[in-house]
Amino acid sequence: MIKKMISTLFGSCLIAIGINCFVIPNHLVDGGIIGLGLIAKYSFGFKPGLTIIVLSLPLYIIAWFRFRTYFYNGMHGLLISSFLIDYFHPLSTLHTAPVLISALTGGLFIGTGIGIMLLAEISTGGTDLLALMVAKVTSLNVGMIILFIDGVVILLGSTVIKETTIFYSSLMVAVIGLTTSIITKNSS
């Protein structure tokens, strides 16, 4: 229980720092629900953490009725990481590294945060939760579902960010995936 709490808090802090120090200042877009929260911020000025919670609610309602374990393992991660993303927002006004360095560093921070949480069987919800539920009722691979959703979100993001930023956003998503894979490699 203590390990899960520490992992959730530490992982969520890394995600929030990555988003606020490297992603938002360079108008990068992550995949999944976090990416949709960022698109809402860039387009309408919405708080990304609150948007992530609102967009995740339908998934958690389904999880409550059909996949109760996923609900419990994701709710804390969703709430804490979303709260910290908005709480750490003042960091986004600080000077940041150039976009290439930010894409790589932001990807490392976010991927490490997600990896730490997944090692403790906690998720940030959103796309991970949706992919787990879809994989449970189909024969599709969870990783492929996440990759597909992330790709769709980045394409959607292309309507609100510059073309060159799409490249860096894609690079960042690849770094997030690679970092998360390395951290969770030996867990099963």
N, C-alpha and C positions, 0 to 999 in steps of 0.2 A: 504494500500500500504506500509506504513512504517512498519507495523507488519510483512508483508511478507518479506520485505528486512532484518529486524532484525532476523527473524526466519531462513531465508536462510543462512545468514552469521554465526549466532551462531550454528545452526545445522551442517553446513558444517565444521566449526572449530572443533566441537566435533568428527565428523567422521574422519577428517584428523588427529587429535591427536590420536584417537583410533587406526587408521591404522598404523601410523608412530611410536608411542610409544610402542604398544603392539603386533600388528599383524606381521609387517615386521621383527622386530628383532627375533621373534620366528618362522618364516616361516610358519605362519598359513595362511589358505585360507578361505576367506569369500565366501558366495554364490553369484550367479548372475554375473553381469557384473563386479562388483568390484572384485570378485574372479578371473574372467578371467584376469583382469588387474594385479592382484597379481601373477597369474601363469606366465604371460608374463614377469613380473619383475624377478621372480625366474629363469625362463628358459633362457631368452634372455637379461636380463638387461634393458628392456624397462621401461620407466616412466609409472607407473600405471595410473596416472590421464589422461595422454594423450591417453593411450591405451583405457581407459574407454570411452573417447569421441569418438575415432575412431570406436570402436565396437558399440556404441550407435547410430551413424549416420544413419544407415539403418532404425532403429526403429523410429527415429525422422522424417525421410523422409516420412515414412508411416503415422505417426501421423499427419504430416502437411496436407496430402491430405485426410485422413479418420477420424481423431480424433483430430481436431484442439485444443479443450480445453486441452487435455492431452499434446499436444505439448507446449502450453503456460505455463501450470502449471509445466512442468518438465524441460524446457530448462535452466532456471536460476539456478535451483538446480543442474543440471548436470554440467554446466560450472563452477559454483563457487566451488562446492565440489571437482570436478576433479582438478581444479587449486590449491586449498588449499592442496589436498593430495600431489601433487608434490612440492608445495612451502614449506610445513612442513617436507619434506624428511630429512633434517639434524637431526630431532628429532630421526630418526631411528638408528642413530649411538650412541646414548646415552645408558647408562646401563639400562637394563629393568628388570622387575620382572621375577620370574620363570614362566614357560609356563602355569601352571594352573592358577596362579593369573593373568597373561597376558590375557589368554582366557576369564576369567570372567570380568576383568576390561575393556578390549578392547570391549567385547560384550556390556557392559553397556554404554560405550562412544558412540559407533556406533549406538546402539539401541535408545539411548536418542536423538542423533542428527537426526536420521531418524524420530523418533516420533515427535520431535519439528517441523520439516519441514512438516510432514503430517498434523499436527494440523492446519497449515497455508495453507493447500491445495497445498503444494509444494512437489515435489518428486525429488529424485536424478536420476530419469530416469531409464534406463537400464531394469532390471528385472521387476520392478514395472510397468513401462510403457508397456512392453510386456505382462505382466499378465493382466493388465487392458484392453488392446486391444483384447487379446484372450477371456477373460471373456465376453466382450461386444458382440462378435459374436458367442459365444458358451454358454452352460449352466454351464460351469465349474466355481468353486469357485476361486476367486482371490488368496486367501491364499494357496489353494492346488496347484495352478499353480506355485506360488513362491516357495513353499516347494519342488516341483518336480524339478524345475530348479536349486535351490540351491543344492539339492542332486546330480544332474548330475555334477554340477561344482565341488563339493567336491570330487566326484569320479574321475573326470578328474584331480583334484589337487593331487590325490594319486599317480599319475605318476611322480610328481616332488618333493614331500615332503615325509618324513618318515611316517611309519604306525602309530606310536604313535601320531604324529602331526595331523593325520586325526581325531583321537578321540578328541583332543583339539579343532580342527577347528570345528567339529560338535557341541561340547559343546558351543563354541563361537556363532555359528549361532543360536543355541537354545536360548542363552541369549539375542542375538539381537532381535529375534522374540518375546520373552517374554517381554522384556523391551519396545519394540515398541508397543506391545499390551496393556500393562499397561498404557502407556502414552496416547494412542489414545482411550482408553476404552470408555469414555463417549462422544466422538465426533461422530457426524453423519451428 
